[in-house]
Each structure stands twice: as structure tokens, then as C-alpha cells.
Amino acid sequence: MAQPTISIGSTGPAVTYLQQSLTKLGYNPGPIDGIFGSKTETAVNLFQKYNDLVVDGIVGNSTWLTIEKALASLFTISDYFPVKANTKYMYQSKGNDYSTYSIFVDYLIGSRTQLRYVDSGMDLVRVIENKDGNLTMLLSKKSDYRENFTSSPSVNAEILLKEPLVKGTTWTLADSRKRYISNVAAEVMTPLGKYIALEVTTEYKNSKNLDYYALNVGLVKTVFISNGNEISSTLSKIQNNVLFTNSLNFYYPNINDSKLYFVSKQLIFKTNDITRTKNETAYKSLPKGNVSKVLSPNAKIKSLYLNKAGMVYVDFSKELVNEMNAGSGYESMILQCITNTLGIYYGVTKVNLTVEDKPYSSAHIIMKKGQAFIVNLKDCIELK
């Protein structure tokens, strides 16, 4: 987007942008008021002098290009997307059904970040990559369970922000929407104060979306405008050293009455914590009451995930069977407990349980390859 030629006496948005840019670059143009006065002219002359341009106080094409290049060299996407481990970002919404939502940092793996958006509905997980001058959302999916999706194939990837971080940088999304940096010094008011932010505009046929990224903070505001109506989300609080808490019902057998009892436990996750390890540790902590253990001290969960077929896959170490020391009835209850616990957590009914990557096999129960255990909540009672 070409800027007009301006000089002393000029007024308007182009002058405001010039003054904002000169300020960022360390030249004092006086008040940022959109009026090209003597102080702004002096700042322009100094900029032209130190950049081997014709010193005439006139901001034309060559001076604009040099300003934009200088701005681009100042900051990168990392400066405007500085995601930190164990941090909670809280947003206030206006114009939609949800008053607030929070973002937790699930994983930071190399150039990829997995963020969890938590509101009153189902959690939303997004994987975002900062690589090669692009900030790209690789994946966005609903998921109440915590799993590392950073290595999953991208689905409908879209570039959120693109270098150089200068006004006019433009790109086209896969669905033909146009997205561009529309301002590099937009003033944004939030409950945390005023930010000077990058403004990224996304154009739709009859609407537009504005995203605001502040230096050393990240996304501070989003505004969706359609038919004169606005829906906005504004950063209201940043909390450091805050961990994500996930509730999970763990099932335990009572061999005296042949029923299964469940207790809700809070799993507390730091950024990059491994879900299967947290589940394993929590399961081995036997609750008070007349229930028996499910996992022996040496049994390990070696792998745990939801596969493409909508089935939980869990692989245990050999100690699950070798140290079980149970008759057929108790063994069946243990396996049902595991099935119920993991199936409900992932929101499915089938659990493929293996031992050392082979179908479950013991003196009492032999499973075929791919054969699943089925969630069954009959005779299950909450432990109180």
C-alpha cells in the first residue's frame, strides 16, 4: 500500500504514521498529532541524512521505502508473539455469549506452540508455528483431553502474521481472504492499560476482523465487525506460574461387592508435562475406601493417545500383567477400570489395551490384535 508524498504543512493519517515510525526509529518528530510541522521536518532531515538519502524534508517513495525497511529490521514475530511456559492469558469478551475465556500454554516444542482456549464450553486447542518469517496456525480442534498435537499433520493451515512487520505486508489465505498489516502503531486500550500494537486486518466479503499484537505481550485484542455490529475479545490479565488443571474420574475395583468405584482427581499440568505420566502417577495413588489397586508400583504407561479411528490406544509395560496377582474376576475388574477411566477421559467407548506393543494376554484373558475393551458404567458408584 503506497503512501502519499508528504512534506511540511501536510496533515492526516500518513503524517501520523510517519511520526509514529520516526519515534520507533529513535527520531523525535514532536507530538504525534498528524500535523507535519517543523519538528517533524527536522526529524525527516536527520533520518534522510543518516540513511544517505537526499536531504530535502520531503517524504516520497524512496524515503518511505527506507523507513519501512528500517522498521522491519527492528522487530520479528518473536517480539510480538512471546509465548511463555506456565502462563495464563485471560480475555474479556463483548458482544457474544461468553464473558471471559482463558488461554493456557500446553506445549512449547521447537518452533511450535500448543495453546488451550478454555471457556464454559469444550476446550479449543490450537497449534501455532513461528517459522521462516510466518506465524502459522497449523491446527485448530476441540479437545477436552490433553494431548500433544504439535507433531500432528496440519489441517487448514493459515498464516496469522507475516514478516516484514511493516504496514502494507499482505498475504492471501487458502479461502481467498485477504490479510494484511494495516497499522504498526495502533493504540489499543485494555484493562491492563494502553498498548501500541500491530493491527492485522482480515477482509471478508461483508465483514472484517482486526487482530492486535503488542510488543513483548502478544495478542491483546481481536475485533470482528459485520453489518455495523462488533464482537471483541480483550486481554484483561496475564498470570505467570499458573498451571492447567484437568479433572478425571479414576475407577477402582471393590472385590468384595464386585462393583467399580470412581473418584474425581485433579491433574495439574505444567507446560510440556506428559499426560500419560500424570495419569499413571494419579492412578497409583490409592484413594481411601474399600477399593483395590489397579496398577502395581512398577507398571508403566508407555504410550497413550486417541487414534484416527476414535479409539484410545494405551500400551503398558509387562509389569501390568506380571505383577497383577489377580484371579479372573479381579483381573476383569481391573481392565474395566482402566477402560472406563481412559475411555471417559477421551470421550469414546473403545479402548485398545496392549502390553509391550502386543495384544493383551494373560492366563485368563486373551485379546486379538485390534480388539477393544468397551466402556461399561454399570455397577459403577462414586466413592465418597
Phi, psi and omega per residue, in radians:
M1 nan 1.876 -3.076
A2 -1.218 2.434 3.082
Q3 -1.615 2.629 3.112
P4 -1.290 2.758 3.023
T5 -1.287 2.250 -3.110
I6 -2.316 2.727 3.135
S7 -2.732 -3.032 -3.077
I8 -0.980 2.332 -3.077
G9 1.718 -0.295 3.108
S10 -1.242 2.678 3.094
T11 -2.447 2.868 3.029
G12 2.052 -3.038 -3.061
P13 -1.025 -0.636 -3.125
A14 -1.128 -0.638 3.100
V15 -1.198 -0.732 3.094
T16 -1.022 -0.810 3.125
Y17 -1.083 -0.712 3.094
L18 -1.047 -0.811 -3.124
Q19 -1.120 -0.701 3.105
Q20 -1.110 -0.735 -3.109
S21 -1.178 -0.777 3.123
L22 -1.082 -0.665 3.106
T23 -1.084 -0.777 3.124
K24 -1.065 -0.594 -3.076
L25 -1.510 -0.005 3.050
G26 1.667 0.211 3.094
Y27 -1.870 2.345 -3.056
N28 -1.617 1.858 -3.127
P29 -1.612 0.110 -3.048
G30 1.501 -2.781 -3.124
P31 -1.061 2.466 3.056
I32 -1.490 1.539 -3.005
D33 -2.209 0.051 3.136
G34 1.352 0.229 -3.140
I35 -2.054 2.088 -3.110
F36 -1.423 1.605 -3.140
G37 -1.814 -2.893 -3.063
S38 -1.148 -0.652 3.125
K39 -1.166 -0.685 3.091
T40 -1.140 -0.690 3.124
E41 -1.117 -0.707 3.113
T42 -1.088 -0.744 3.123
A43 -1.103 -0.694 3.122
V44 -1.126 -0.774 3.129
N45 -1.038 -0.749 3.111
L46 -1.106 -0.767 3.124
F47 -1.060 -0.788 -3.138
Q48 -1.104 -0.695 -3.134
K49 -1.087 -0.825 -3.060
Y50 -1.379 -0.082 3.102
N51 -2.071 0.356 3.043
D52 0.984 0.695 3.070
L53 -1.839 2.900 3.039
V54 -1.136 2.177 -3.094
V55 -1.554 1.649 -3.118
D56 -2.309 -0.019 3.139
G57 1.271 0.082 -3.140
I58 -1.797 2.235 -3.120
V59 -1.717 1.662 3.096
G60 -1.900 -2.779 -3.013
N61 -1.040 -0.822 -3.082
S62 -1.149 -0.677 3.128
T63 -1.210 -0.719 3.095
W64 -1.036 -0.813 -3.118
L65 -1.062 -0.707 -3.137
T66 -1.180 -0.671 3.077
I67 -1.074 -0.810 -3.109
E68 -1.116 -0.703 3.112
K69 -1.139 -0.669 3.115
A70 -1.147 -0.710 3.096
L71 -1.117 -0.720 -3.101
A72 -1.098 -0.531 -3.111
S73 -1.388 -0.213 -3.099
L74 -1.291 -0.809 -2.976
F75 -2.339 2.736 3.048
T76 -2.140 3.084 3.131
I77 -1.019 -0.617 -3.137
S78 -1.023 -0.515 3.114
D79 -1.259 -0.475 -3.105
Y80 -1.817 -0.032 3.105
F81 -2.427 1.112 -3.047
P82 -1.594 1.198 -3.082
V83 -1.165 2.337 -3.101
K84 -2.063 2.506 3.127
A85 -1.101 2.594 3.043
N86 0.967 0.736 3.137
T87 -2.126 2.461 3.116
K88 -2.022 2.219 3.111
Y89 -1.931 2.182 -3.102
M90 -1.944 2.385 -3.095
Y91 -2.182 2.461 3.018
Q92 -1.750 2.289 -3.136
S93 -1.844 2.630 3.132
K94 -2.424 2.233 3.084
G95 1.731 -0.002 3.049
N96 -2.317 -2.975 -2.984
D97 -1.369 -0.314 -3.043
Y98 -1.827 2.211 -3.084
S99 -1.381 -0.600 3.136
T100 -2.555 2.768 2.922
Y101 -2.612 2.811 -3.094
S102 -2.218 2.674 3.077
I103 -2.113 2.232 3.056
F104 -1.970 2.667 3.124
V105 -1.700 1.791 -3.138
D106 -1.238 -0.912 -3.042
Y107 -2.482 2.519 2.949
L108 -2.202 1.744 -3.057
I109 -2.151 1.825 -3.129
G110 1.059 -2.185 -3.128
S111 -1.514 0.034 -3.048
R112 -1.934 2.496 3.122
T113 -2.189 2.337 3.026
Q114 -1.902 2.064 -3.133
L115 -1.886 2.511 3.111
R116 -2.014 2.105 3.134
Y117 -1.712 2.075 -3.030
V118 -2.047 2.132 3.000
D119 -2.388 -2.712 -3.088
S120 -1.353 -0.173 3.115
G121 -1.779 -2.677 3.114
M122 -1.285 2.499 3.134
D123 -1.106 2.616 3.061
L124 -2.036 2.286 3.139
V125 -1.966 2.335 3.093
R126 -2.260 2.376 3.050
V127 -1.854 2.152 -3.066
I128 -2.155 2.337 -3.104
E129 -2.030 2.314 3.048
N130 -1.882 1.745 -3.019
K131 -2.677 2.432 3.027
D132 0.953 0.662 3.074
G133 1.380 0.171 3.106
N134 -2.191 2.436 2.963
L135 -1.809 1.914 -2.964
T136 -2.093 2.256 2.995
M137 -1.469 1.952 -3.069
L138 -1.496 -0.511 -2.996
L139 -2.692 2.432 3.038
S140 -2.488 2.066 -3.084
K141 -2.633 2.678 3.071
K142 -1.378 2.350 -3.118
S143 -2.856 1.944 3.048
D144 -1.442 -0.299 3.100
Y145 -1.623 2.670 -3.083
R146 -1.727 2.092 3.134
E147 -2.579 2.649 -3.127
N148 -1.461 1.894 -3.139
F149 -1.792 0.143 -3.017
T150 -1.132 -0.408 3.115
S151 -1.768 0.091 3.129
S152 -1.250 2.665 3.091
P153 -1.047 2.518 3.130
S154 -1.246 2.597 3.123
V155 -2.315 2.080 3.141
N156 0.907 0.866 -3.120
A157 -1.072 2.505 3.069
E158 -2.519 2.483 -3.138
I159 -1.404 2.151 -3.136
L160 -1.535 -0.641 -3.072
L161 -2.620 2.518 -3.018
K162 -2.414 2.396 3.039
E163 -1.472 2.661 0.073
P164 -1.297 2.586 -3.079
L165 -1.479 1.178 -3.132
V166 -2.266 2.716 3.111
K167 -1.045 2.277 3.123
G168 1.815 -0.269 3.056
T169 -1.047 2.159 -2.958
T170 -2.308 2.524 3.037
W171 -2.589 2.801 -3.104
T172 -1.989 2.299 -3.135
L173 -1.433 2.942 -3.061
A174 -1.055 -0.525 3.138
D175 -1.616 0.314 3.067
S176 1.336 0.080 3.023
R177 -1.178 2.558 3.121
K178 -1.741 2.310 3.123
R179 -2.279 2.397 -3.076
Y180 -2.732 2.753 3.042
I181 -1.414 1.981 -3.029
S182 -1.734 -0.237 3.128
N183 -2.830 2.474 3.105
V184 -1.893 -0.014 -3.118
A185 -2.538 0.879 3.124
A186 -1.362 2.383 3.089
E187 -1.516 2.166 -3.100
V188 -2.203 2.148 3.095
M189 -1.619 2.304 3.114
T190 -2.381 2.928 3.040
P191 -1.036 -0.331 3.114
L192 -1.574 -0.064 -3.127
G193 2.127 -2.975 -3.106
K194 -1.645 2.352 3.078
Y195 -2.052 2.576 2.916
I196 -1.718 2.037 -2.903
A197 -2.268 2.749 2.897
L198 -1.242 2.391 3.065
E199 -1.942 2.137 3.124
V200 -1.977 2.113 -3.099
T201 -1.815 2.339 3.017
T202 -2.045 2.139 -3.086
E203 -1.703 2.244 2.991
Y204 -1.873 3.130 -3.120
K205 -1.095 -0.828 -3.083
N206 -2.177 0.344 -3.101
S207 -2.767 3.086 3.066
K208 -2.665 2.786 3.134
N209 -2.190 2.379 3.130
L210 -2.073 2.162 3.075
D211 -1.995 2.363 -3.089
Y212 -2.073 2.130 -3.137
Y213 -1.986 2.177 -3.131
A214 -1.788 2.540 -3.115
L215 -1.052 2.274 3.102
N216 1.131 0.241 3.129
V217 -2.195 -0.933 -3.071
G218 1.999 -2.611 -3.100
L219 -1.263 2.065 -3.109
V220 -1.882 -0.336 3.132
K221 -2.844 2.559 3.021
T222 -2.318 2.336 3.131
V223 -2.260 2.210 3.043
F224 -1.909 2.185 -3.068
I225 -2.091 2.179 -3.141
S226 -2.604 2.182 3.094
N227 0.898 0.698 3.097
G228 1.441 -0.066 3.129
N229 -1.770 2.562 -3.137
E230 -2.165 2.410 2.966
I231 -2.150 2.192 -3.063
S232 -2.309 2.701 3.014
S233 -2.313 2.222 -3.029
T234 -2.215 2.338 3.114
L235 -1.070 2.203 -3.097
S236 -2.026 -0.397 -3.118
K237 -2.798 2.516 3.014
I238 -2.155 2.155 -3.132
Q239 -2.059 2.183 3.108
N240 -1.619 2.716 3.129
N241 0.982 0.707 3.073
V242 -1.903 2.271 -3.077
L243 -1.797 2.654 3.133
F244 -1.484 2.334 -3.130
T245 -1.969 2.274 -3.112
N246 -2.201 2.236 3.136
S247 -1.551 2.481 3.132
L248 -2.596 2.327 3.069
N249 -1.491 2.107 3.092
F250 -1.793 2.310 -3.082
Y251 -1.791 2.422 -3.135
Y252 -2.327 2.569 -3.126
P253 -1.541 2.557 2.954
N254 -2.031 1.841 -3.041
I255 -1.270 -0.222 -3.142
N256 -1.345 -0.682 -3.135
D257 -1.988 0.093 3.093
S258 1.026 0.537 3.091
K259 -2.010 2.794 3.086
L260 -1.818 2.404 3.140
Y261 -2.076 2.442 -3.140
F262 -2.123 2.623 3.105
V263 -2.368 2.397 3.140
S264 -1.453 2.259 3.105
K265 -2.158 2.572 3.116
Q266 -1.677 2.024 3.070
L267 -1.612 2.199 -3.073
I268 -1.901 2.111 -3.037
F269 -1.968 2.268 2.853
K270 -1.495 2.838 3.017
T271 -0.983 2.309 3.118
N272 1.341 0.070 3.011
D273 -1.096 2.562 -3.104
I274 -1.617 2.186 -3.033
T275 -1.077 -0.769 -3.077
R276 -1.111 -0.600 3.126
T277 -1.177 -0.721 3.100
K278 -1.116 -0.726 3.104
N279 -1.100 -0.771 -3.126
E280 -1.079 -0.825 -3.130
T281 -1.090 -0.764 -3.134
A282 -1.144 -0.656 -3.114
Y283 -1.154 -0.598 -3.097
K284 -1.332 -0.198 3.070
S285 -1.508 1.733 -3.031
L286 -1.308 2.207 -3.138
P287 -1.280 2.852 3.068
K288 -1.233 2.526 -3.116
G289 2.269 3.039 -3.074
N290 -1.518 1.110 3.114
V291 -2.242 2.819 -3.085
S292 -1.970 2.884 -3.087
K293 -1.226 2.729 3.051
V294 -1.861 -0.776 -3.135
L295 -1.963 2.389 3.046
S296 -1.305 2.860 -3.099
P297 -0.999 -0.542 -3.066
N298 -1.684 -0.109 3.138
A299 -1.230 2.351 -3.110
K300 -2.154 2.487 2.958
I301 -1.540 1.942 -3.053
K302 -1.522 -0.490 -3.142
S303 -2.694 2.518 -3.134
L304 -2.727 2.118 3.104
Y305 -2.897 2.913 3.054
L306 -1.736 2.095 -3.071
N307 -1.472 3.067 -3.055
K308 -1.115 -0.406 -3.133
A309 -1.449 0.048 -3.132
G310 1.348 0.536 3.124
M311 -2.136 2.379 3.062
V312 -1.267 2.332 3.020
Y313 -1.981 2.154 3.101
V314 -2.325 2.268 3.137
D315 -2.062 2.229 -3.128
F316 -1.854 2.797 2.974
S317 -1.301 2.890 -3.057
K318 -1.084 -0.369 -3.109
E319 -1.137 -0.370 3.087
L320 -0.963 -0.751 -3.122
V321 -1.561 -0.792 -3.028
N322 -1.109 -0.543 -3.088
E323 -1.885 0.236 -3.089
M324 -1.243 -0.757 3.095
N325 0.891 0.975 -3.064
A326 -2.373 2.601 2.999
G327 -1.301 3.096 -3.050
S328 -1.083 -0.687 -3.122
G329 -1.152 -0.816 3.134
Y330 -1.145 -0.702 3.126
E331 -1.074 -0.774 3.129
S332 -1.065 -0.674 3.125
M333 -1.170 -0.695 3.107
I334 -1.061 -0.826 -3.126
L335 -1.135 -0.619 3.096
Q336 -1.194 -0.637 3.091
C337 -1.065 -0.820 3.124
I338 -1.076 -0.769 -3.130
T339 -1.062 -0.840 -3.132
N340 -1.100 -0.778 -3.093
T341 -1.058 -0.895 -3.069
L342 -1.347 -0.642 3.134
G343 -1.090 -0.779 -3.139
I344 -1.188 -0.687 3.136
Y345 -1.042 -0.732 -3.127
Y346 -1.563 -0.081 3.078
G347 1.299 0.554 3.135
V348 -2.302 3.034 -3.078
T349 -1.896 -0.185 -3.075
K350 -2.041 2.393 3.116
V351 -2.286 2.097 3.086
N352 -1.627 1.849 -3.061
L353 -1.808 2.129 3.116
T354 -2.164 2.888 3.087
V355 -2.250 2.099 -3.080
E356 0.911 0.758 3.085
D357 1.165 0.302 3.091
K358 -2.128 2.645 3.119
P359 -0.925 2.501 -3.114
Y360 -0.979 2.318 -3.126
S361 -2.620 2.297 3.075
S362 -2.554 -3.030 3.130
A363 -1.188 -0.382 -3.062
H364 -1.900 -0.525 -3.017
I365 -2.318 2.230 3.100
I366 -2.229 2.101 -3.137
M367 -1.797 2.613 3.070
K368 -1.527 2.841 3.121
K369 -1.050 2.216 3.128
G370 1.462 -0.140 -3.139
Q371 -1.277 2.375 -3.027
A372 -1.924 2.620 2.907
F373 -1.474 2.597 -3.027
I374 -1.963 2.326 3.076
V375 -1.045 2.315 -3.139
N376 -2.513 1.952 -3.069
L377 -1.677 0.141 3.089
K378 -1.171 2.432 -3.129
D379 1.072 0.576 3.061
C380 -1.873 2.305 -3.025
I381 -2.261 2.442 3.079
E382 -1.242 2.315 -3.134
L383 -1.477 2.146 -3.098
K384 -2.165 nan nan
